[in-house]
Amino acid sequence: MPDVQRPATLAKVYEAARKKIEAGDVPTLMVTAPQALYRWIDPSKLPRPKTGTPVLKVQANRLLVPSGNPQNRFSGPSGDPPNPGIPAASGLYCVLQQQALVNEASHYTRKAQVWALAGQCVLRIRIRGMIMVADLSPHNPGAMRFLRELGPKTWDEMTDTKDCSVARGIGLAIAQSSYLHGLSVETVRESARSAEERGDNMVLYGSAMHNLDVDQAWYFGKTSQPEVYPVV
């Protein structure tokens, strides 16, 4: 898992990104209802109900809690020890496309992608209303300009698999924004398809939580097709 190896670099990137975000000089993506997001979880956190019985919404929505895990890329503390001038932020990590879901699950479960979700539960999350996120996808020319203006190697440093100093600095700056609820960025996980089909992660901070609602829970067994339960 990545960690903050260069606290001074994090602080420098945080300050530069914060100034650009405050000036409105950041590419954005408007995500509106009924856009779906996906998040895979350990099914022990949401046990499968009896067939024909729905999952309770109050239980499913409790799992939409941002985490302050210091090993996450775009959220957590500013270092160890933390920089007192840079607030920590908790993040909820979801994906926009199902291929990104498989790529992420395969990385963490260490299973072949065809079996990556076996034994797992996937939450389908609907956007209610509208949220605005920073769009840091490499397919967005504005994103690459934004990153270049933070430093000549920002993209490579942001996607470093061992050092999240740059990614964390950008994420914490976004979390402090008055108008952004998170960020969208291509997953760093390898795809069984092609480098162009990795899919996008979405990291959401606390201000986005009231716009999220779980509407389905998918339980995967030993087949590629899940058993789908409504969430009511």
C-alpha positions as CSV (number, residue, x, y, z in Angstrom):
1,M,0.0,0.0,0.0
2,P,1.3,3.5,-0.7
3,D,2.3,5.9,2.1
4,V,3.5,9.5,2.5
5,Q,7.2,9.3,2.0
6,R,7.9,13.0,1.2
7,P,5.9,15.2,3.6
8,A,7.5,18.4,2.2
9,T,6.4,17.4,-1.4
10,L,2.9,16.8,-0.1
11,A,2.8,20.2,1.5
12,K,4.1,21.9,-1.7
13,V,1.6,20.1,-3.9
14,Y,-1.3,20.7,-1.5
15,E,-0.7,24.5,-1.4
16,A,-0.3,24.7,-5.2
17,A,-3.4,22.7,-5.8
18,R,-5.4,24.6,-3.2
19,K,-4.7,27.9,-4.9
20,K,-5.7,26.6,-8.3
21,I,-8.9,25.1,-6.9
22,E,-9.8,28.3,-5.1
23,A,-9.3,30.2,-8.4
24,G,-11.7,27.7,-10.2
25,D,-8.8,26.5,-12.3
26,V,-9.5,22.8,-12.1
27,P,-11.3,20.5,-14.5
28,T,-14.6,19.3,-13.1
29,L,-17.1,16.6,-13.8
30,M,-20.8,17.0,-12.8
31,V,-22.2,13.6,-11.7
32,T,-26.1,13.6,-11.6
33,A,-28.9,11.3,-10.7
34,P,-29.4,8.4,-11.6
35,Q,-25.7,7.8,-12.2
36,A,-24.5,4.5,-10.5
37,L,-21.3,4.0,-8.6
38,Y,-20.0,0.6,-7.4
39,R,-18.2,-0.5,-4.3
40,W,-17.2,-4.0,-3.3
41,I,-17.3,-5.0,0.4
42,D,-16.7,-8.0,2.6
43,P,-20.1,-9.7,2.7
44,S,-19.7,-10.2,6.5
45,K,-20.4,-6.5,6.8
46,L,-23.8,-7.0,5.1
47,P,-24.9,-10.6,5.4
48,R,-26.9,-12.1,2.5
49,P,-30.6,-12.2,3.4
50,K,-32.9,-15.1,2.7
51,T,-33.8,-15.5,-1.0
52,G,-36.8,-13.2,-1.8
53,T,-36.0,-10.9,1.2
54,P,-34.6,-7.4,0.5
55,V,-31.5,-5.9,2.1
56,L,-32.4,-3.2,4.6
57,K,-31.4,0.3,3.3
58,V,-30.5,1.5,6.8
59,Q,-27.9,-1.3,7.0
60,A,-26.5,-0.8,3.5
61,N,-26.2,2.9,3.7
62,R,-24.2,2.6,7.0
63,L,-21.4,1.2,4.8
64,L,-21.1,4.5,2.9
65,V,-18.8,6.0,5.5
66,P,-15.6,7.7,4.4
67,S,-12.4,6.1,5.8
68,G,-9.4,7.9,7.2
69,N,-7.2,4.9,6.5
70,P,-3.6,6.3,6.1
71,Q,-2.9,3.8,3.4
72,N,-5.4,5.2,1.0
73,R,-4.1,7.2,-1.9
74,F,-6.1,10.4,-1.9
75,S,-7.3,10.7,1.7
76,G,-6.0,10.3,5.2
77,P,-3.5,12.4,7.2
78,S,-0.9,14.7,5.8
79,G,1.9,12.5,7.1
80,D,3.3,10.8,10.2
81,P,3.4,13.0,12.2
82,P,0.7,15.1,10.4
83,N,1.4,18.6,9.2
84,P,-0.7,20.9,11.5
85,G,-1.4,23.2,8.6
86,I,-3.0,20.6,6.4
87,P,-6.3,19.0,7.6
88,A,-6.7,15.3,7.2
89,A,-9.7,14.0,5.2
90,S,-11.6,10.7,5.0
91,G,-12.6,9.3,1.7
92,L,-15.2,6.9,0.3
93,Y,-13.7,4.9,-2.6
94,C,-16.0,3.8,-5.4
95,V,-15.8,3.1,-9.1
96,L,-17.7,4.5,-12.1
97,Q,-17.4,1.5,-14.4
98,Q,-17.6,-2.2,-13.7
99,Q,-14.3,-3.0,-15.3
100,A,-12.6,-0.7,-12.7
101,L,-14.4,-2.7,-10.0
102,V,-13.0,-5.9,-11.3
103,N,-9.5,-4.4,-11.7
104,E,-9.5,-3.1,-8.1
105,A,-11.0,-6.3,-6.6
106,S,-8.4,-8.4,-8.5
107,H,-5.6,-6.3,-7.0
108,Y,-6.7,-6.6,-3.4
109,T,-8.0,-10.2,-3.5
110,R,-5.0,-11.4,-5.6
111,K,-7.4,-13.5,-7.7
112,A,-7.5,-13.7,-11.5
113,Q,-9.9,-11.1,-12.8
114,V,-12.5,-13.6,-13.8
115,W,-12.8,-14.7,-10.2
116,A,-12.0,-11.4,-8.5
117,L,-15.5,-10.9,-7.1
118,A,-16.1,-14.5,-6.0
119,G,-17.4,-14.5,-2.5
120,Q,-17.7,-10.7,-2.4
121,C,-20.6,-8.3,-2.2
122,V,-21.0,-5.3,-4.4
123,L,-23.1,-2.3,-3.6
124,R,-24.7,-0.4,-6.4
125,I,-24.9,3.2,-5.3
126,R,-27.1,5.8,-6.9
127,I,-26.4,9.5,-7.0
128,R,-29.3,11.6,-5.6
129,G,-29.3,15.1,-7.0
130,M,-25.9,16.3,-8.1
131,I,-22.3,16.3,-7.0
132,M,-19.3,18.1,-8.5
133,V,-15.9,16.4,-8.6
134,A,-12.4,17.3,-9.9
135,D,-11.8,15.3,-13.1
136,L,-8.3,14.1,-13.1
137,S,-8.7,11.5,-15.8
138,P,-5.8,11.3,-18.2
139,H,-8.3,11.4,-21.1
140,N,-9.3,14.9,-20.1
141,P,-6.8,17.5,-21.6
142,G,-7.7,19.9,-18.9
143,A,-6.7,17.4,-16.2
144,M,-3.3,16.9,-17.7
145,R,-2.7,20.6,-18.0
146,F,-3.8,21.0,-14.3
147,L,-1.4,18.3,-13.2
148,R,1.5,19.7,-15.4
149,E,1.1,23.1,-13.8
150,L,1.6,21.5,-10.4
151,G,4.9,20.0,-11.6
152,P,6.4,18.3,-14.6
153,K,6.1,14.8,-13.3
154,T,2.9,15.1,-11.4
155,W,0.9,12.4,-13.2
156,D,3.7,9.8,-12.7
157,E,4.1,10.8,-9.1
158,M,0.3,10.8,-8.4
159,T,0.1,7.3,-9.7
160,D,3.2,6.0,-7.9
161,T,2.2,2.7,-6.3
162,K,4.5,3.1,-3.3
163,D,4.5,6.8,-2.5
164,C,1.2,8.7,-2.3
165,S,2.7,12.1,-1.3
166,V,1.6,13.9,-4.4
167,A,-1.8,12.1,-4.6
168,R,-2.5,12.8,-1.0
169,G,-1.6,16.4,-1.3
170,I,-4.0,16.9,-4.2
171,G,-6.7,14.9,-2.5
172,L,-6.5,16.9,0.7
173,A,-6.7,20.1,-1.3
174,I,-9.8,19.0,-3.0
175,A,-11.3,17.9,0.3
176,Q,-11.0,21.5,1.6
177,S,-12.8,22.9,-1.4
178,S,-16.1,24.7,-0.9
179,Y,-17.6,23.4,-4.1
180,L,-15.9,20.0,-4.9
181,H,-17.2,16.8,-3.3
182,G,-14.4,14.5,-4.5
183,L,-12.4,13.5,-7.5
184,S,-12.5,11.1,-10.4
185,V,-9.3,9.5,-11.7
186,E,-8.3,6.4,-13.6
187,T,-7.5,3.4,-11.5
188,V,-3.8,2.5,-11.4
189,R,-4.7,-1.2,-11.4
190,E,-3.9,-3.3,-14.5
191,S,-6.7,-4.3,-16.9
192,A,-7.1,-7.7,-18.5
193,R,-8.4,-5.7,-21.5
194,S,-6.1,-2.9,-22.4
195,A,-4.4,0.1,-20.8
196,E,-7.2,2.3,-22.2
197,E,-9.9,0.3,-20.4
198,R,-8.9,0.4,-16.7
199,G,-11.9,2.5,-15.7
200,D,-12.2,5.3,-13.2
201,N,-12.2,5.5,-9.4
202,M,-14.2,8.1,-7.6
203,V,-13.1,9.3,-4.2
204,L,-15.8,11.2,-2.3
205,Y,-15.4,13.2,0.8
206,G,-17.9,13.9,3.6
207,S,-19.9,16.6,1.8
208,A,-21.1,14.1,-0.8
209,M,-22.5,11.5,1.6
210,H,-26.1,13.0,1.7
211,N,-26.3,12.5,-2.1
212,L,-25.6,8.7,-2.0
213,D,-28.0,5.9,-1.7
214,V,-27.5,2.1,-2.0
215,D,-30.3,0.6,-4.2
216,Q,-28.9,-2.9,-4.9
217,A,-26.6,-5.5,-3.3
218,W,-25.0,-8.1,-5.5
219,Y,-23.7,-11.3,-3.9
220,F,-21.2,-13.3,-5.9
221,G,-20.8,-17.0,-5.3
222,K,-18.9,-19.4,-7.6
223,T,-20.4,-18.1,-10.8
224,S,-19.8,-14.9,-12.7
225,Q,-23.5,-13.9,-12.3
226,P,-24.4,-12.5,-8.9
227,E,-27.5,-12.9,-6.9
228,V,-29.1,-9.5,-6.9
229,Y,-31.1,-8.2,-3.9
230,P,-33.0,-4.9,-3.8
231,V,-32.2,-2.5,-1.0
232,V,-35.3,-1.0,0.5
